[in-house]
Amino acid sequence: MEPKQFLDKPLKIDNRPLWLIVLDRTARYQVMAAVALVIAFLIRLSPPEGLSVEGYRSLVLFGATVFFWISGLLPIAVTALLSMVMLPLLGIMDAKKTYSMFGNESVFFILGAFILAAALTGTGISARLARAMLARFGRTPARLALTVFLLSAFLSFIMSEHAVAAMLFPVVTELATALRLEKGKSSFGRLLFMSMAWGCIIGGIATFLGGARAPLAAGLLKEATGLHFSFVEWSTAACMIVLPLLVLGSSILLKFFPPDLDNVEVGLKFLNGKRLEMGKISYDEILTALVMAVTVGGWMFLGEKTGLAAIAILGAAALFTFKVISWQMIEEYVNWGIILMYGGTIALASALEKTGAAVWVVKKGMGDHAHAPLAVIAVISLVAILVTECISHAAVVAILMPVGMGLCQTTGMDPKVMTLSIALPAGLAYCLPMGTPATAIAYASGYLKSRDIIVAGAVVMAISWLLFMGSVVFIWPLLGLKI
């Protein structure tokens, strides 16, 4: 399947909870009605001691939002928008302040990043790069799998990880078909698709471009404290975890899924044939590569002064100016649900912080333990890496960031360290297909069983968390990020 065709017909993966899939319409209406009654009852209760009416109502609204995110009764974007609408209706924040949150810089940054990623996929340059790299470096089965792994990670540095998985899936599938790998039985087939998934997951936390969680966390940090991350600062801190994980991850993959074939010559010939079919690199591909390079350079060297969002939008505008992409392509590619979610999430998190609800929760929930910064980091990062197996990465960030900012106020911890401690683990979902689109897409190949994903995923998850804690204690202080 060619890149543009795949863009027009994206792979559909149903990530809804199983209970919601089998629930009939009448039962869903009954559950929704029951939830609405419970929320209405809670809103009418008096707030507990030490919490204002506005703070109490914001907590009730936050709890309802978390329930809908986890249950899947409503789409994440719709839930976020409803929470935004309810803020002024419940008297928590005035309407003008609430709706102004939708103009947050992070919203426009991620929009620009989606447009740039659409150009990389739509022009075919990412698929061209993938086939060239696999054909050039994948001379043996182990090297071919390693190339898939590292290529997935590298592309996830500059594109959303789910976009990378969607783009590489047909390439890896055609390679598996050419090698005549048998679904459900071939260890090398499992290795190829797991390499794709893990590469996307690990590479996806390295920069702001790998997924929605990083820009969202940075936006919530800036809204709560006025502090902000530069592109280089975030990437430097993240790569202290990413680089060791790339080394260890490749070893774990080969241990769990050893290649069961001697050579991959047939697959390499097939890839070279596909490269010839694509012909010479096109004018649009060259322009896209140049615009992307200039944009990333701008983020690295001018981002702190100019703003990441401004540079992203300028890069996107350049692609439209040179007619590399059309608005129709963007409408089909951009995840508008994530864009809509941002506004509602940032507004709700701001309400929790400004009404004092987040600090109240921390004091009640953590007690004396809230004054041990390293223990707090260990707990909140562990919660993030476990919960992200079940719900959206961005939803995990939205749930934990208000609590994290409250913890910073009680412990005096650097809010930047707390932000990283939530956002980075929240991107490392290895064990369940619903945890991340990359794993779901790999699972959809038919080469993997649930056990294959869960067992190996649990091992690399534990290693990821230990590497994260090691970075917090030994590496980040050298970068000026002290707890």
C-alpha positions in Angstrom: 0.0 0.0 0.0 1.5 3.3 -1.0 1.9 6.2 1.5 -0.9 8.4 0.2 -3.3 5.5 0.0 -2.5 4.5 3.6 -3.1 8.1 4.6 -6.5 8.1 2.9 -7.5 4.8 4.6 -5.9 4.8 8.0 -5.7 1.6 10.1 -8.7 1.5 12.5 -8.1 0.0 15.9 -10.9 -0.2 18.5 -9.3 0.9 21.8 -12.5 1.0 23.7 -12.8 -1.1 26.9 -14.3 -4.6 26.3 -17.2 -3.9 28.7 -18.2 -0.9 26.6 -18.0 -2.8 23.3 -20.5 -5.5 24.5 -22.8 -3.1 26.4 -26.0 -2.4 24.5 -27.4 1.0 23.8 -30.1 0.9 26.5 -27.6 -0.2 29.2 -25.3 2.7 28.2 -28.1 5.2 28.6 -28.9 3.7 32.0 -25.2 4.0 33.1 -25.1 7.6 31.8 -28.3 8.6 33.7 -27.0 7.0 36.9 -23.7 8.9 36.6 -25.5 12.2 36.0 -27.6 11.7 39.1 -24.6 10.9 41.2 -22.8 14.0 40.0 -25.9 16.2 40.6 -26.1 14.8 44.1 -22.4 15.4 44.9 -22.6 19.0 43.6 -25.3 19.9 46.1 -23.3 18.6 49.1 -21.4 21.1 51.3 -17.6 21.1 50.8 -15.4 19.4 53.4 -13.4 21.5 55.8 -10.6 23.5 54.3 -12.0 23.4 50.8 -13.9 26.2 49.1 -17.2 25.7 47.3 -15.4 26.3 44.0 -12.6 23.9 44.9 -15.1 21.2 45.9 -17.1 21.6 42.7 -13.9 21.5 40.6 -13.0 18.2 42.3 -16.4 16.7 41.6 -16.1 17.8 38.0 -12.5 16.4 37.8 -13.7 13.1 39.2 -16.5 12.9 36.7 -14.1 13.7 33.8 -11.7 11.0 35.0 -14.5 8.5 35.1 -15.6 9.2 31.6 -12.0 9.0 30.3 -11.4 5.7 32.0 -14.8 4.2 31.2 -14.9 5.3 27.5 -18.6 6.2 27.8 -17.8 9.4 26.0 -14.9 10.3 23.6 -12.0 11.9 25.4 -12.4 15.2 23.4 -16.1 15.4 24.1 -15.5 14.8 27.8 -12.8 17.6 27.9 -15.1 20.0 26.2 -18.0 19.2 28.6 -15.7 19.8 31.5 -14.8 23.2 30.1 -18.4 24.2 29.6 -19.3 23.1 33.1 -16.6 25.4 34.7 -18.6 28.6 34.3 -22.0 26.9 34.6 -21.0 25.6 38.1 -19.5 29.0 39.1 -15.9 27.6 39.3 -14.4 30.1 36.8 -15.8 32.9 34.8 -16.6 32.2 31.1 -14.0 34.6 29.7 -11.2 33.1 31.6 -12.3 29.5 30.9 -12.6 29.9 27.1 -9.4 31.8 26.9 -7.6 28.6 27.8 -8.3 27.2 24.4 -5.8 29.7 23.0 -3.0 28.1 24.9 0.3 28.0 23.0 0.5 24.2 23.4 -2.7 23.8 21.3 -1.2 25.5 18.3 2.2 23.8 18.7 0.6 20.3 18.5 -1.6 21.5 15.5 1.5 22.6 13.7 3.3 19.4 14.5 0.4 17.3 13.2 0.5 19.3 9.9 4.3 18.7 9.5 3.8 15.0 10.2 1.1 14.8 7.6 3.5 16.2 5.0 6.2 13.7 5.9 3.7 10.8 5.5 1.7 12.2 2.6 4.6 13.1 0.3 6.0 9.6 0.8 9.4 10.8 2.1 9.1 8.9 5.4 8.2 5.6 3.6 11.1 6.2 1.2 13.5 6.7 4.1 12.1 3.6 5.8 12.6 1.3 2.8 16.1 2.8 2.1 17.3 2.2 5.7 15.9 -1.3 5.9 17.5 -2.3 2.6 20.8 -0.7 3.4 21.3 -1.9 7.0 19.1 -5.0 7.3 21.5 -7.5 5.9 20.8 -10.2 8.5 17.7 -11.1 10.4 19.0 -9.5 13.7 20.2 -6.4 11.9 16.9 -6.0 10.0 14.9 -6.1 13.3 17.3 -3.7 14.9 16.9 -1.3 11.9 13.1 -1.4 12.3 13.5 -0.7 16.0 15.9 2.2 15.6 14.1 3.6 12.6 10.8 3.6 14.5 12.5 5.4 17.4 14.2 8.0 15.2 11.1 8.8 13.3 9.2 9.2 16.6 11.7 11.9 17.5 10.1 14.1 14.8 6.6 12.6 14.3 3.8 11.5 16.6 4.6 7.9 17.6 1.1 6.6 16.4 1.7 8.3 13.0 5.1 6.5 12.8 3.5 3.1 13.6 0.7 3.7 11.1 3.3 4.7 8.4 5.7 1.8 9.1 3.0 -0.9 9.5 2.4 -1.4 5.7 6.2 -1.4 5.2 6.8 -4.1 7.8 3.8 -6.0 6.7 5.0 -6.2 3.1 8.4 -7.2 4.3 6.9 -10.1 6.4 4.8 -11.2 3.4 7.8 -11.2 1.2 9.7 -13.4 3.7 6.7 -15.7 3.9 6.5 -15.4 7.7 3.6 -17.4 9.1 1.2 -15.5 11.4 1.0 -16.7 14.9 4.0 -19.0 14.5 7.0 -17.0 13.2 9.3 -15.7 16.0 10.9 -13.3 13.5 7.5 -12.0 12.5 6.8 -11.2 16.2 10.2 -9.6 16.5 9.6 -7.3 13.5 6.3 -6.0 14.8 7.4 -5.7 18.4 10.5 -3.8 17.3 8.2 -1.4 15.5 6.0 -0.9 18.5 8.8 -0.6 21.1 10.8 1.8 18.9 7.8 4.1 18.5 7.1 4.0 22.3 10.6 4.7 23.4 11.4 7.3 20.7 8.0 8.9 21.4 9.1 10.4 24.7 12.4 11.9 23.4 11.0 15.2 22.1 7.9 17.4 22.1 7.0 15.8 18.7 6.5 12.2 19.8 3.0 12.6 21.2 0.4 14.8 22.7 1.5 14.2 26.3 4.7 16.4 26.3 3.2 19.6 24.9 0.2 19.2 27.1 2.3 18.7 30.3 4.5 21.7 29.3 1.3 23.8 28.7 -0.1 22.8 32.1 3.2 23.7 33.8 3.3 27.1 32.2 -0.3 27.8 33.1 0.2 26.8 36.7 3.7 28.3 37.4 4.8 30.5 34.4 7.8 28.2 33.9 8.4 26.6 30.5 10.7 24.0 28.9 12.8 24.7 25.8 12.9 22.1 23.1 16.5 21.2 23.9 16.0 21.2 27.7 13.1 18.6 27.4 14.9 16.5 24.9 18.2 16.4 26.9 16.4 15.2 30.0 14.3 12.6 28.1 17.3 11.2 26.2 19.0 10.3 29.5 16.3 7.6 29.6 15.7 7.0 25.9 19.3 6.2 24.9 19.9 3.4 27.5 16.4 2.1 26.7 17.3 1.7 23.1 20.3 -0.4 23.9 18.5 -2.5 26.5 15.3 -2.7 24.5 17.0 -4.2 21.5 18.6 -6.9 23.7 15.3 -7.8 25.4 13.6 -8.1 22.0 16.2 -10.5 20.7 16.0 -12.5 24.0 12.2 -12.9 23.9 11.8 -13.2 20.1 15.0 -14.9 18.6 15.0 -14.9 14.8 14.0 -18.3 13.3 15.3 -17.8 9.8 18.8 -17.8 8.3 18.7 -14.9 5.8 16.4 -12.1 4.6 17.6 -11.8 1.0 14.1 -12.3 -0.4 12.8 -9.4 1.7 15.7 -7.1 0.8 15.1 -7.7 -2.9 11.4 -6.9 -2.4 12.3 -3.6 -0.6 14.7 -2.6 -3.4 12.0 -3.3 -5.9 9.6 -1.0 -4.0 12.3 1.7 -4.0 12.6 1.5 -7.7 8.8 1.8 -8.1 8.9 5.0 -6.1 11.4 6.5 -8.6 13.5 9.5 -7.9 12.9 11.7 -4.9 10.2 14.3 -5.8 10.2 18.1 -5.5 7.6 17.9 -2.8 9.7 15.4 -0.8 12.8 17.7 -1.0 10.8 20.7 0.1 9.2 18.8 3.0 12.6 17.6 4.2 14.0 21.2 4.0 11.0 22.7 5.9 11.2 20.1 8.6 14.9 20.6 9.0 14.6 24.3 9.3 11.6 24.0 11.7 13.4 21.6 14.0 16.5 23.9 13.9 14.2 26.8 14.8 12.8 24.9 17.8 16.3 24.1 19.0 17.9 27.5 18.7 15.0 30.0 18.6 12.2 28.2 20.5 12.8 29.9 23.8 12.7 33.4 22.3 10.1 33.0 19.5 7.9 30.3 21.0 7.5 26.7 19.8 4.0 27.2 18.5 5.0 30.2 16.3 7.8 28.2 14.6 5.5 25.2 14.1 2.8 27.3 12.5 5.3 29.1 10.3 6.7 25.7 9.1 3.1 24.5 8.3 2.4 27.7 6.5 5.5 27.2 4.4 4.3 23.8 3.3 0.9 25.3 2.2 2.7 28.2 0.4 4.8 25.7 -1.7 1.6 23.6 -2.3 3.3 20.5 -0.8 0.1 19.7 1.1 -3.6 20.6 0.8 -6.1 21.4 3.5 -8.1 18.2 2.5 -5.1 16.1 3.4 -4.8 17.9 6.8 -8.4 17.4 7.6 -8.1 13.7 7.1 -4.8 13.3 9.0 -4.9 15.6 12.0 -6.3 14.1 15.2 -8.8 16.9 15.9 -9.9 15.1 19.1 -6.6 15.7 20.7 -6.7 19.4 19.7 -10.1 19.8 21.3 -9.1 17.9 24.4 -6.3 20.3 25.1 -8.5 23.4 25.7 -10.8 21.6 28.1 -8.0 19.8 29.9 -5.9 23.0 30.5 -9.0 24.9 31.7 -9.9 22.1 34.2 -6.3 21.8 35.5 -6.1 25.6 35.9 -9.4 25.5 38.0 -8.0 22.8 40.3 -4.9 24.8 40.9 -6.4 28.3 41.3 -9.2 27.1 43.7 -6.7 25.3 45.9 -8.4 21.9 45.2 -5.1 20.3 44.0 -3.2 21.3 47.2 -6.1 20.1 49.4 -6.1 16.7 47.7 -2.3 16.4 48.2 -2.5 17.3 51.9 -5.3 14.9 52.6 -4.0 12.0 50.4 -0.2 12.2 51.1 -0.1 13.5 54.6 3.4 13.5 56.1 4.7 11.5 53.1 4.2 14.6 50.9 7.4 16.1 52.4 9.7 13.3 51.0 10.4 14.5 47.4 12.1 11.3 46.2 9.3 9.1 47.5 6.7 11.4 45.9 8.5 11.2 42.5 8.7 7.4 42.8 5.0 7.0 43.6 3.7 9.5 41.0 5.9 8.1 38.2 4.9 4.5 39.0 1.3 5.5 39.0 1.8 7.2 35.6 3.5 4.2 34.0 0.9 1.8 35.3 -2.2 3.8 34.5 -1.1 4.7 31.0 -1.6 1.0 30.1 -5.3 1.5 30.4 -6.1 5.0 29.3 -4.8 7.7 26.9 -1.3 9.1 27.6 -2.7 12.6 27.4 -5.5 11.7 29.8 -2.9 10.4 32.3 -1.0 13.7 32.1 -4.3 15.6 32.5 -5.2 13.6 35.6 -1.9 13.7 37.4 -0.5 17.2 36.6 -2.9 19.1 38.9 -2.0 16.7 41.7 1.7 17.0 40.8 1.6 20.8 40.9 -0.1 20.7 44.3 2.7 18.4 45.5 5.3 20.9 44.3 3.7 23.6 46.5 3.8 21.4 49.6 7.3 20.0 49.1 9.1 22.9 47.4 10.1 20.6 44.6 11.0 21.9 41.2 7.8 21.9 39.1 9.9 21.0 36.0 11.1 17.8 37.6 7.5 16.9 38.6 6.3 17.6 35.0 8.9 15.2 33.6 8.1 12.7 36.3 4.6 12.5 35.0 4.9 13.0 31.2 7.8 10.7 30.5 6.5 7.6 32.4 3.0 8.3 30.9 4.4 7.6 27.5 5.9 4.2 28.3 3.0 1.8 27.8 4.3 -1.6 26.6 2.0 -4.3 28.0 -1.6 -3.9 26.7 -2.8 -3.2 23.1 -5.1 -0.4 24.5 -2.1 1.3 26.1 -0.8 3.0 23.0 -1.8 3.0 19.3 1.7 1.6 18.4 1.1 -1.6 20.3 -2.5 -1.9 19.1 -1.3 -1.6 15.5 1.4 -4.2 16.0 -1.2 -6.5 17.6 -3.5 -6.0 14.6 -0.8 -7.6 12.4 -1.9 -11.1 13.5 1.7 -12.2 14.3 1.4 -11.4 18.1 -0.6 -12.9 20.9 -1.5 -11.0 24.1 1.0 -13.0 26.1 3.8 -12.0 23.7 3.2 -8.4 24.4 2.4 -8.6 28.1 5.4 -10.7 29.3 8.1 -8.9 27.4 6.3 -5.6 28.0 6.3 -6.1 31.8 10.1 -6.7 31.8 10.9 -3.6 29.8 8.4 -1.5 31.8 10.2 -2.4 35.0 13.5 -1.5 33.5 12.1 1.8 32.1 11.0 2.8 35.6 14.3 1.9 37.2 16.2 3.9 34.5 13.8 6.8 35.1 14.5 6.8 38.8 18.2 6.5 38.2 18.1 9.5 35.9 16.2 11.5 38.6 18.8 10.8 41.3 22.1 10.7 39.4 21.7 12.4 36.0 19.1 15.2 36.1 20.9 17.1 38.9 23.8 17.6 36.6 21.4 19.2 34.1 20.1 21.6 36.8 16.9 19.5 37.5 17.1 18.9 41.2 14.2 17.6 43.3 
